[in-house]
């Protein structure tokens, strides 16, 4: 006699449920594929496509060339291969976005956690947040770059000095949204039963924050992180577009836009290629952020 009763289905893990919900967001899948291809291109591409080493005479002769098999994206006003510069510029732009995002997330999470958990710090830290929100970000960044660029270049070198200054300036002016989100989550979490129970048995605040608060604010922080990458890339592009970003021989997508601006009417592809790269990156990251927001929300995931 066979047993016709079937075993109950095994409950799926939270990670599996998050991935299943994320997969239903077509825009998020599109963004994940595009950003994966871009990261692969900028990391592996410079090893697969090595620009030719040209003499000064050859570079002058090959300047302002259109797309061809030899130069798929053409050459610039100095005879440099635009494809090679686009790949190297993508490395810098994506690195700026990631590092600046990490700075903003770490600082914003710290401020939001302190403000939400310790009532005596709430007013001071939130007024500090409001003050930073009231500052005009782009003019402030321009002033910071103009004041400290030469000093850091003398200490760290022009490339590393510019990178350090730009990522720090963007990160330190982009943490406010994360701080507000984390503060709201912490205000709710610190009244939960398991937090009150830990407090009643004498657990220290740093242990409660580390064990019970921070693991439960990961979801909104992840969403804020994805959006922070897009914001940092746009901000760096704006700085480079104004000519106050990286040195001319240290390309970023924003710097390529700035260099191609004066040739836009004659050679519009100089502006089109870096503009498309920036737009695709920002669009993809925003779609991924939307997909993560839906996937990490248990109310939506349960539908």
LINQUIDA-V654292 format. One record per backbone hydrogen bond with DSSP energy under -0.5 kcal/mol. NH is the residue of the N-H (numbers start at 1). CO is the residue of the C=O. Records with the same first field share a line. If there is no record, write none. Layout:
NH: CO  CO
This chain:
4: 2
17: 13
18: 14
19: 15
20: 16
21: 17
22: 18
23: 19
24: 20  21
25: 22
26: 24
29: 25
30: 26
31: 27
32: 28
33: 29
34: 30
35: 31
36: 32
37: 33
38: 34
39: 35
40: 36
41: 37
42: 38
43: 39
44: 40
45: 40  41
47: 44
48: 44  45
49: 45
50: 48
51: 49
54: 52
59: 55
60: 56
61: 57
62: 58
63: 59  60
64: 76
65: 62
68: 71
74: 71
75: 65
76: 80
79: 76
82: 74
85: 81
86: 82
87: 83
88: 84
89: 85
90: 86
91: 87
92: 88
93: 89
94: 90
95: 91
96: 92
97: 93
98: 94
99: 95
100: 96
101: 97
102: 98
103: 99
104: 100
105: 101
106: 102
107: 103
108: 104
109: 105
110: 106
111: 107
112: 108
113: 109
114: 110
115: 111
116: 112
117: 113
118: 114
119: 117
121: 118
122: 118  119
123: 119
125: 121
126: 122
127: 123
128: 124
129: 125
130: 126
131: 127
132: 128
133: 129
134: 130
135: 131  132
137: 135
140: 136
141: 137
142: 138
143: 139
144: 140
145: 141
146: 142
147: 143
148: 144
149: 145
152: 148
153: 149
154: 150
155: 151
156: 152
157: 152  153
161: 157
162: 158
163: 159
164: 160
165: 161
166: 162
167: 163
168: 164
169: 165
170: 166
171: 167
172: 168
173: 169  170
174: 171
179: 175
180: 176
181: 177
182: 178
183: 179
184: 180
185: 181
186: 182
187: 183
188: 184
189: 185
190: 186
191: 188
192: 189
196: 192
197: 193
198: 194
199: 195
200: 196
201: 197
202: 199
203: 198
208: 204
209: 205
210: 206
211: 207
212: 208
213: 208
214: 209
216: 213
217: 214
218: 215
221: 217
222: 218
223: 219
224: 220
225: 221
226: 222
227: 223
228: 224
229: 225
230: 226
231: 227
232: 228
233: 229
234: 230
235: 231
236: 232
237: 233
238: 234
239: 235
240: 236
241: 237
242: 238
243: 240
244: 239
250: 247
253: 89
256: 252
257: 253
258: 254
259: 255
260: 256
261: 257  258
263: 260
264: 261
267: 263
270: 267
271: 268
272: 268
273: 269
275: 271
276: 272
277: 273
278: 274
279: 275
280: 276
281: 277
282: 278
283: 279
284: 280
285: 281
286: 282
287: 283
288: 284
289: 285
290: 286
291: 287
292: 288
293: 289
294: 290
295: 291
296: 292
297: 294
298: 296
300: 297
301: 297
302: 298
303: 300
